[in-house]
Amino acid sequence: MRLALPRRRGPSKFQQAADGSMTLVDHIRELRDRLFRASIAIVLGFIVGFWLADPVFDLLKEPYCNLPGITKADGSCPMTQLGPADGFLLKLKIALWVGLIVAAPVWLYQLWAFIAPGLHRNERRYAYAFAAIAAPLFAAGAGLAYFVVDKGLAFLLESGVTGLDTQLEVTRYIAFVTNMILIFGVAFEFPLLVLMLNFVGVASAKRLLSWWRVAVFVFFLFSAIVTPTPDPFGMTALAICLCALYFMAVGVAFLNDKRKGRGKEIYAGIADDEVSPLSHDPEPVEAGSRAETVAPVEAPKPIQSRYDDMT
């Protein structure tokens, strides 16, 4: 009777990548597998997004439908379509956006699984924290963008040339709304960049706080450029939110510096041309004992051989 012994499994791909035993071909194959799995997840999310495209479209066009005089008596909110395929292509585009959001946990995990073996343990811990903060920040920026579009669209249409029949083109309107959501969402990720500079030791919390005037000016300038309305309300709302997030990030940076003991170095508070004091008090060194002399060892005498021994 033969007993089947279990086969010994080799190290996983994660362990091979961590200890550097994977070759370049193995890395390429690993990337191919990760991209394939992420693509499958995005395709499945695209199918779900195609089914949810109509409700998402109704949500995106709600700021336009809330304008006075746009919604008809039957409750319809008409928009203009210039090309015969514009409506279908727009539905595909919305489905792709929804699919990327639905499949985000899968393709983000595949990206992380490919990058994580090359990071140290503390870097992975920071990456987990940053990823957990990035999603709520992007969602907050997207919500603010939707609010700004809802309040600023009426101002844009009313401040233009009067006497025009207001009926927006559907693809340009959806592109306008989605671009605003993307810009505001990315702008809300700026505090993470500030925290990264502090956590890696590039900029201390005091240095970041000293840049607050420049940061506030950049925030208001950026808000004035990206907000669609020339009124000060949308611009001020975005700028104030960015400033609040910046000062919150600086506060977290102060806590991080305090935890790591930064700012208490030996040369802190000393000018560049000032001699630092020596706080080290060396102990006196006693003289060592005298080594005893040792008689030299005589070299061995060479052995003399006779002529008879060689014959």
C-alpha contacts under 8 A as a table, 3 or more apart, distances in Angstrom:
res1	aa1	res2	aa2	distance
11	P	15	Q	5.96
11	P	16	Q	6.36
12	S	15	Q	5.24
12	S	16	Q	6.17
13	K	16	Q	4.96
13	K	17	A	6.03
13	K	22	M	7.86
14	F	17	A	5.24
14	F	18	A	6.13
14	F	113	A	7.92
14	F	117	P	6.16
15	Q	18	A	4.98
15	Q	19	D	6.23
15	Q	117	P	7.60
16	Q	19	D	5.44
16	Q	20	G	5.99
16	Q	21	S	5.03
16	Q	22	M	5.50
17	A	20	G	5.06
17	A	21	S	6.23
17	A	22	M	5.53
17	A	117	P	5.65
17	A	118	G	7.18
18	A	21	S	7.82
18	A	117	P	4.68
18	A	118	G	6.16
20	G	23	T	7.97
22	M	25	V	7.97
22	M	26	D	5.64
22	M	27	H	6.60
23	T	26	D	5.10
23	T	27	H	6.37
24	L	27	H	5.08
24	L	28	I	6.29
25	V	28	I	5.06
25	V	29	R	6.18
26	D	29	R	5.06
26	D	30	E	6.04
27	H	30	E	4.95
27	H	31	L	6.12
28	I	31	L	5.05
28	I	32	R	6.14
29	R	32	R	4.95
29	R	33	D	6.22
30	E	33	D	5.20
30	E	34	R	6.20
30	E	114	F	7.52
31	L	34	R	5.08
31	L	35	L	6.07
31	L	114	F	7.01
32	R	35	L	5.20
32	R	36	F	6.09
33	D	36	F	5.08
33	D	37	R	6.26
34	R	37	R	5.28
34	R	38	A	6.15
34	R	110	Q	5.48
34	R	111	L	7.27
34	R	114	F	7.37
35	L	38	A	5.04
35	L	39	S	5.96
35	L	110	Q	7.55
36	F	39	S	5.07
36	F	40	I	6.24
37	R	40	I	5.15
37	R	41	A	6.33
37	R	107	W	7.59
37	R	110	Q	7.54
38	A	41	A	5.12
38	A	42	I	6.22
38	A	106	V	6.38
38	A	107	W	4.55
38	A	110	Q	6.52
39	S	42	I	5.04
39	S	43	V	6.13
39	S	107	W	7.79
40	I	43	V	5.14
40	I	44	L	6.28
41	A	44	L	5.17
41	A	45	G	6.08
41	A	103	A	5.59
41	A	106	V	6.52
41	A	107	W	7.06
42	I	45	G	4.87
42	I	46	F	5.92
42	I	99	G	5.75
42	I	100	L	5.95
42	I	102	V	7.99
42	I	103	A	5.47
42	I	107	W	7.68
43	V	46	F	4.87
43	V	47	I	6.38
43	V	99	G	7.24
44	L	47	I	5.16
44	L	48	V	6.51
44	L	99	G	7.31
44	L	103	A	7.76
45	G	48	V	5.02
45	G	49	G	5.98
45	G	96	L	7.83
45	G	98	V	7.09
45	G	99	G	3.81
45	G	100	L	6.60
45	G	101	I	7.88
45	G	102	V	5.57
45	G	103	A	5.43
46	F	49	G	4.80
46	F	50	F	6.02
46	F	95	A	5.47
46	F	96	L	5.30
46	F	97	W	7.97
46	F	98	V	6.83
46	F	99	G	4.12
46	F	100	L	7.34
47	I	50	F	5.15
47	I	51	W	6.59
47	I	95	A	7.38
47	I	99	G	7.26
48	V	51	W	5.24
48	V	52	L	6.38
48	V	95	A	7.55
48	V	98	V	7.80
48	V	99	G	6.65
49	G	52	L	4.86
49	G	53	A	5.70
49	G	94	I	7.20
49	G	95	A	4.08
49	G	96	L	6.57
49	G	97	W	7.55
49	G	98	V	4.86
49	G	99	G	5.12
49	G	102	V	7.97
50	F	53	A	5.09
50	F	91	K	7.04
50	F	92	L	6.78
50	F	94	I	7.57
50	F	95	A	4.52
50	F	96	L	7.78
51	W	54	D	7.43
51	W	95	A	7.73
52	L	55	P	5.70
52	L	56	V	6.29
52	L	95	A	7.23
52	L	98	V	7.86
53	A	56	V	5.20
53	A	57	F	6.01
53	A	91	K	6.04
53	A	94	I	5.84
53	A	95	A	5.51
53	A	98	V	7.77
54	D	57	F	5.03
54	D	58	D	6.24
54	D	91	K	7.70
55	P	58	D	5.09
55	P	59	L	6.30
56	V	59	L	5.03
56	V	60	L	6.23
56	V	94	I	7.63
57	F	60	L	5.08
57	F	61	K	6.18
57	F	94	I	7.55
58	D	61	K	5.33
58	D	62	E	6.14
59	L	62	E	5.30
60	L	63	P	7.09
60	L	174	I	7.08
60	L	177	V	7.19
61	K	64	Y	5.33
61	K	65	C	6.28
61	K	174	I	7.56
62	E	65	C	4.92
62	E	66	N	6.04
63	P	66	N	5.23
63	P	67	L	6.96
63	P	149	V	6.92
63	P	150	D	4.64
63	P	151	K	7.91
63	P	153	L	7.32
64	Y	67	L	5.64
64	Y	70	I	7.58
64	Y	150	D	7.59
64	Y	153	L	7.26
65	C	70	I	5.86
65	C	71	T	5.79
65	C	77	C	5.79
66	N	70	I	7.33
66	N	71	T	7.40
67	L	70	I	5.80
67	L	71	T	7.70
67	L	154	A	6.41
68	P	71	T	7.41
69	G	72	K	7.36
70	I	77	C	6.34
70	I	78	P	7.78
70	I	166	T	7.71
70	I	167	Q	7.83
71	T	75	G	5.85
71	T	76	S	5.75
71	T	77	C	4.84
71	T	78	P	7.65
72	K	75	G	5.32
72	K	76	S	5.55
72	K	77	C	6.55
73	A	76	S	7.44
78	P	167	Q	7.36
79	M	167	Q	5.78
79	M	168	L	5.66
79	M	169	E	5.94
79	M	170	V	5.75
80	T	167	Q	6.44
80	T	168	L	5.97
80	T	169	E	4.55
80	T	170	V	5.82
81	Q	84	P	7.44
81	Q	86	D	6.53
81	Q	87	G	7.03
81	Q	169	E	5.95
81	Q	170	V	6.07
81	Q	171	T	7.72
82	L	86	D	7.08
82	L	169	E	7.32
83	G	86	D	5.19
84	P	87	G	7.29
85	A	88	F	5.39
85	A	89	L	6.10
86	D	89	L	5.19
86	D	90	L	5.92
86	D	171	T	7.02
87	G	90	L	5.10
87	G	91	K	6.25
87	G	171	T	7.91
88	F	91	K	5.10
88	F	92	L	6.37
89	L	92	L	5.03
89	L	93	K	6.19
90	L	93	K	4.99
90	L	94	I	6.21
90	L	171	T	6.54
91	K	94	I	5.18
91	K	95	A	6.07
92	L	95	A	4.99
92	L	96	L	6.16
93	K	96	L	5.11
93	K	97	W	6.38
94	I	97	W	5.14
94	I	98	V	6.22
95	A	98	V	5.11
95	A	99	G	5.93
96	L	99	G	4.90
96	L	100	L	6.14
97	W	100	L	5.25
97	W	101	I	6.44
98	V	101	I	5.12
98	V	102	V	6.07
99	G	102	V	5.05
99	G	103	A	5.89
100	L	103	A	5.26
100	L	104	A	5.73
101	I	104	A	5.08
102	V	105	P	7.53
103	A	106	V	5.49
103	A	107	W	6.43
104	A	107	W	5.44
104	A	108	L	5.67
105	P	108	L	5.34
105	P	109	Y	6.00
106	V	109	Y	5.16
106	V	110	Q	6.29
107	W	110	Q	4.96
107	W	111	L	6.15
108	L	111	L	5.07
108	L	112	W	6.07
109	Y	112	W	4.93
109	Y	113	A	5.93
110	Q	113	A	5.08
110	Q	114	F	6.32
111	L	114	F	5.30
111	L	115	I	6.39
112	W	115	I	5.14
112	W	116	A	5.61
113	A	116	A	5.44
113	A	117	P	7.29
114	F	117	P	6.92
115	I	118	G	5.92
115	I	119	L	7.24
116	A	119	L	5.35
116	A	124	R	6.72
117	P	120	H	7.93
119	L	123	E	5.88
119	L	124	R	6.23
120	H	123	E	5.16
120	H	124	R	6.29
121	R	124	R	5.19
121	R	125	R	6.42
122	N	125	R	5.02
122	N	126	Y	6.32
123	E	126	Y	5.15
123	E	127	A	6.11
124	R	127	A	4.96
124	R	128	Y	6.21
125	R	128	Y	5.23
125	R	129	A	6.48
126	Y	129	A	5.14
126	Y	130	F	6.13
127	A	130	F	5.08
127	A	131	A	6.00
128	Y	131	A	5.23
128	Y	132	A	6.18
129	A	132	A	5.13
129	A	133	I	6.32
130	F	133	I	5.14
130	F	134	A	5.95
130	F	192	L	6.87
131	A	134	A	5.08
131	A	135	A	6.77
132	A	135	A	6.21
132	A	136	P	7.57
133	I	136	P	5.81
133	I	137	L	6.36
134	A	137	L	5.21
134	A	138	F	6.15
134	A	189	E	6.39
134	A	192	L	7.49
135	A	138	F	5.23
135	A	139	A	6.22
136	P	139	A	5.00
136	P	140	A	6.09
137	L	140	A	5.06
137	L	141	G	6.24
137	L	185	G	7.05
137	L	188	F	5.70
137	L	189	E	6.35
138	F	141	G	5.07
138	F	142	A	6.15
138	F	184	F	7.71
138	F	185	G	4.22
138	F	186	V	6.45
138	F	188	F	6.08
138	F	189	E	6.72
139	A	142	A	5.04
139	A	143	G	6.17
139	A	185	G	6.62
140	A	143	G	5.11
140	A	144	L	6.25
140	A	185	G	7.12
140	A	188	F	7.63
141	G	144	L	5.11
141	G	145	A	6.16
141	G	181	I	7.04
141	G	184	F	4.81
141	G	185	G	4.17
141	G	186	V	7.49
141	G	187	A	7.30
141	G	188	F	5.64
142	A	145	A	5.03
142	A	146	Y	6.29
142	A	180	M	7.92
142	A	181	I	4.64
142	A	182	L	6.96
142	A	184	F	5.97
142	A	185	G	5.15
143	G	146	Y	5.18
143	G	147	F	6.32
143	G	181	I	7.68
144	L	147	F	5.01
144	L	148	V	6.15
144	L	184	F	7.34
144	L	238	L	7.62
145	A	148	V	5.06
145	A	149	V	6.15
145	A	180	M	5.87
145	A	181	I	5.19
145	A	184	F	5.89
145	A	185	G	7.97
146	Y	149	V	5.17
146	Y	150	D	6.07
146	Y	177	V	7.54
146	Y	180	M	7.86
146	Y	181	I	6.78
147	F	150	D	5.05
147	F	151	K	6.22
148	V	151	K	5.23
148	V	152	G	5.65
148	V	227	T	7.86
148	V	234	G	5.58
149	V	152	G	5.08
149	V	153	L	5.53
149	V	177	V	7.14
149	V	180	M	7.95
149	V	228	P	7.70
150	D	153	L	5.90
150	D	154	A	7.76
151	K	154	A	6.60
151	K	155	F	7.59
152	G	155	F	5.20
152	G	156	L	6.38
152	G	228	P	7.17
152	G	229	T	5.63
152	G	234	G	7.22
153	L	156	L	5.15
153	L	157	L	6.37
153	L	229	T	7.54
154	A	157	L	5.27
154	A	158	E	5.96
155	F	158	E	5.20
155	F	159	S	5.85
155	F	229	T	6.95
156	L	159	S	5.45
156	L	160	G	6.57
156	L	228	P	7.87
156	L	229	T	6.20
157	L	160	G	5.64
157	L	166	T	7.78
158	E	161	V	7.87
158	E	162	T	7.49
159	S	162	T	7.93
161	V	164	L	6.90
168	L	172	R	7.90
168	L	173	Y	6.68
169	E	172	R	5.75
169	E	173	Y	6.16
170	V	173	Y	5.19
170	V	174	I	6.19
171	T	174	I	5.28
171	T	175	A	6.08
172	R	175	A	5.08
172	R	176	F	6.08
173	Y	176	F	5.03
173	Y	177	V	6.36
174	I	177	V	5.16
174	I	178	T	6.09
175	A	178	T	5.25
175	A	179	N	5.92
176	F	179	N	5.32
176	F	180	M	6.30
177	V	180	M	5.20
177	V	181	I	6.33
178	T	181	I	5.04
178	T	182	L	6.13
179	N	182	L	5.05
179	N	183	I	6.05
180	M	183	I	5.18
180	M	184	F	6.07
180	M	226	V	7.75
180	M	227	T	7.86
181	I	184	F	5.36
181	I	185	G	5.95
182	L	185	G	5.14
182	L	186	V	6.12
183	I	186	V	5.29
183	I	187	A	6.07
183	I	226	V	7.59
184	F	187	A	5.00
184	F	188	F	6.32
185	G	188	F	5.33
185	G	189	E	6.96
186	V	189	E	5.30
186	V	190	F	7.42
187	A	190	F	5.72
187	A	242	L	7.77
188	F	191	P	6.99
188	F	242	L	6.72
188	F	245	L	7.89
189	E	192	L	5.54
189	E	193	L	7.10
190	F	193	L	5.22
190	F	194	V	6.62
190	F	246	Y	7.80
191	P	194	V	4.95
191	P	195	L	6.25
191	P	245	L	6.09
191	P	246	Y	5.51
191	P	249	A	5.69
192	L	195	L	5.03
192	L	196	M	6.13
192	L	249	A	7.63
193	L	196	M	5.06
193	L	197	L	6.37
194	V	197	L	5.28
194	V	198	N	6.57
194	V	208	L	7.97
194	V	246	Y	7.65
194	V	249	A	6.72
194	V	250	V	7.71
195	L	198	N	5.08
195	L	199	F	6.00
195	L	249	A	6.17
195	L	250	V	7.64
195	L	252	V	7.72
195	L	253	A	6.49
196	M	199	F	5.11
196	M	200	V	6.05
197	L	200	V	5.64
197	L	201	G	6.35
197	L	202	V	5.12
197	L	203	A	5.56
198	N	201	G	5.12
198	N	202	V	5.86
198	N	203	A	5.04
198	N	204	S	5.59
198	N	205	A	6.88
198	N	253	A	6.14
199	F	202	V	7.70
199	F	253	A	7.59
199	F	256	N	7.40
201	G	204	S	6.76
203	A	207	R	6.03
203	A	208	L	6.58
204	S	207	R	5.18
204	S	208	L	6.30
204	S	253	A	7.26
204	S	254	F	7.92
204	S	257	D	7.15
205	A	208	L	5.03
205	A	209	L	6.09
205	A	250	V	5.87
205	A	251	G	7.69
205	A	253	A	5.16
205	A	254	F	5.18
205	A	257	D	6.97
206	K	209	L	5.04
206	K	210	S	6.16
206	K	254	F	7.72
207	R	210	S	5.12
207	R	211	W	6.69
208	L	211	W	5.31
208	L	212	W	7.03
208	L	250	V	6.56
209	L	212	W	5.44
209	L	247	F	7.91
209	L	250	V	6.55
210	S	213	R	7.62
211	W	214	V	5.48
211	W	215	A	6.12
212	W	215	A	4.92
212	W	216	V	6.04
213	R	216	V	5.27
213	R	217	F	6.27
214	V	217	F	5.18
214	V	218	V	6.15
215	A	218	V	5.13
215	A	219	F	6.10
215	A	243	C	7.67
216	V	219	F	5.08
216	V	220	F	6.29
216	V	239	A	7.72
216	V	243	C	6.22
217	F	220	F	5.33
217	F	221	L	6.11
218	V	221	L	5.03
218	V	222	F	5.94
219	F	222	F	5.14
219	F	223	S	6.04
219	F	239	A	5.31
219	F	242	L	6.55
219	F	243	C	7.03
220	F	223	S	4.99
220	F	224	A	6.05
220	F	235	M	7.12
220	F	236	T	7.33
220	F	239	A	5.16
221	L	224	A	5.14
221	L	225	I	6.39
222	F	225	I	5.20
222	F	226	V	6.25
222	F	239	A	7.98
223	S	226	V	5.41
223	S	227	T	5.80
223	S	235	M	4.98
223	S	236	T	7.45
223	S	238	L	6.08
223	S	239	A	5.80
224	A	227	T	5.84
224	A	230	P	7.73
224	A	235	M	5.47
225	I	228	P	7.95
227	T	230	P	7.61
227	T	234	G	6.47
227	T	235	M	5.92
229	T	232	P	8.00
229	T	234	G	7.05
229	T	235	M	7.99
231	D	234	G	6.86
231	D	235	M	7.41
232	P	235	M	5.33
232	P	236	T	5.77
233	F	236	T	5.18
233	F	237	A	6.08
234	G	237	A	5.14
234	G	238	L	6.35
235	M	238	L	5.42
235	M	239	A	6.12
236	T	239	A	5.07
236	T	240	I	5.89
237	A	240	I	5.34
237	A	241	C	6.24
238	L	241	C	5.22
238	L	242	L	6.23
239	A	242	L	5.14
239	A	243	C	6.11
240	I	243	C	5.06
240	I	244	A	6.08
241	C	244	A	5.12
241	C	245	L	6.18
242	L	245	L	5.10
242	L	246	Y	6.10
243	C	246	Y	5.00
243	C	247	F	6.30
244	A	247	F	5.33
244	A	248	M	6.17
245	L	248	M	5.01
245	L	249	A	6.13
246	Y	249	A	5.07
246	Y	250	V	6.27
247	F	250	V	4.91
247	F	251	G	6.17
248	M	251	G	5.01
248	M	252	V	6.37
249	A	252	V	5.09
249	A	253	A	6.16
250	V	253	A	4.83
250	V	254	F	6.28
251	G	254	F	5.12
251	G	255	L	6.52
252	V	255	L	5.10
252	V	256	N	6.22
253	A	256	N	4.95
253	A	257	D	6.12
254	F	257	D	5.08
254	F	258	K	6.14
255	L	258	K	5.08
255	L	259	R	6.12
256	N	259	R	5.05
256	N	260	K	6.22
257	D	260	K	5.17
257	D	261	G	5.86
257	D	262	R	4.96
257	D	263	G	7.50
258	K	261	G	5.01
258	K	262	R	6.20
259	R	262	R	7.85
261	G	264	K	6.21
262	R	265	E	6.83
263	G	268	A	6.38
264	K	268	A	6.27
265	E	268	A	5.30
267	Y	270	I	5.67
267	Y	276	S	6.99
270	I	274	E	6.30
270	I	275	V	7.95
270	I	276	S	6.94
271	A	274	E	5.17
278	L	281	D	7.97
305	S	309	D	6.62
305	S	310	M	7.81
306	R	309	D	5.46
306	R	310	M	7.07
307	Y	310	M	5.50
307	Y	311	T	6.79
308	D	311	T	5.34
